[in-house]
Amino acid sequence: MNLKEILKNKGYFIEKNFLDKELINIIINDCVNTLNKYLIQKNIIYNKNLESIDLLYEMLYKLYDKDNELYFSFVKQNGIFSNLYNIKKLFTNKKVIEICDKLNMKNISIPIAPQINMYCNFAINKNYRNGKIGLDSHQDWPQTRGSLDNFIIWIAFSDICENSAPIKFVEHSHKEGFIDGNLNSHNIVIDKYDKEDYQPVVLKKGDAIIFNGWLVHKTGEFIKDKKIRFAIAIRINNLDDAYFINNKYHTSYSANMNRDKNQTRIPDIDEINNSF
């Protein structure tokens, strides 16, 4: 079977070595550099002898210890990290384009920039996702809308095993259509399946799972000494889909601009002129 048939039949497929590890390391370093500027400003000390994902975890831990809310503003799907240039431009990566071609999607739209999926084992806050790490069982399509055949490219930026909060999915569940459930603050939660129905997605750094927007999935747990899970999700809509066209290309995403002049301190004239 070709990839389109596999996606139609199983609801997902895995691409090994989807993204170059050198590019992933560049993006991790972008995250580290962004965090470093804030930690220095706040005189927060961390272990600088660590590297890559371990260093990122250490810095996030120190940030969380200092300011819970700021930590979540970094790691939420559309947080500070998601606005990094090298993350935003991932949707133009040649591997993403190749996948669309292999799935015979000639005219696509990207409803939202690539989003981070980052969780750390220490970050449990009752005011954020009800104190849970990750999401309950759900389908992506009801929350994101778009074309009926939309899909997600979910790329591992760290090694993800059964113990490091992997995606867990129910194979073939995309064929069940819309599955109703109870709406919480983030998703329509599905309780149709038993715990044993879910399979964990094990990925090495750089691997990707491509899955149908109707596939039922959830976030696994951190077990034993596993600490961090870092992935990037890219969402793809098919502009040739009749349902999408009839709904005037509607998606659930929108950009809102806060025009309140007092939302942050107004810089004085010298600060402004010295920044040029």
C-alpha angles and dihedrals in degrees: 000000000000121000094265091055092046091051090048093048104038102020094234147035134194126234114201117217090005095157126037111253091222090061091047090053090051090054093046088051089051088055091048093050092049092051093044093061091056096042091051091050091052094042092240111163121214138168105275093183091078123092141215116334093002091056091047090052092049092051093047090050091054091047092050091049090054101039123005095189095051090049091057091046087060099046105034115109095263096028133126094289092053088061094060111121096233091052095047093052094053090096088070093052112128092236090058090050091048092053091052090050092049090051089051093241103149099169115040139168130203107219093194137007117267110292129215121237101198127158132170124198095234097053108096113144121168090212092056118064090336093291094301129128106231133346136309121240111303148137118246098217099069090055098041103029119189128117118004090237097048117142141191129231104208112190124195113228091180133030106279118199133168090277100049103074096274126184108267117202141181109234115232091010089121087073091065092075119215111358113199124218144144116310116229127175093285113022149005097262115222120209098172097106134064123239090253092059092069122090121198119234109229113199137171121222106286096023120119138203116211111201141176117256090238096055111117111234143150142187119272126217137262109251131186112340099344111127117171141027119194123181139148124225122206116190121208129195127192111231091198094062111117094216091052092048093049090052090054091250092297120181130169093245125099137163116236123192120206107217097180105131092211099052089109134009112287108238118234122246095261092053090052096047093045091056093064 
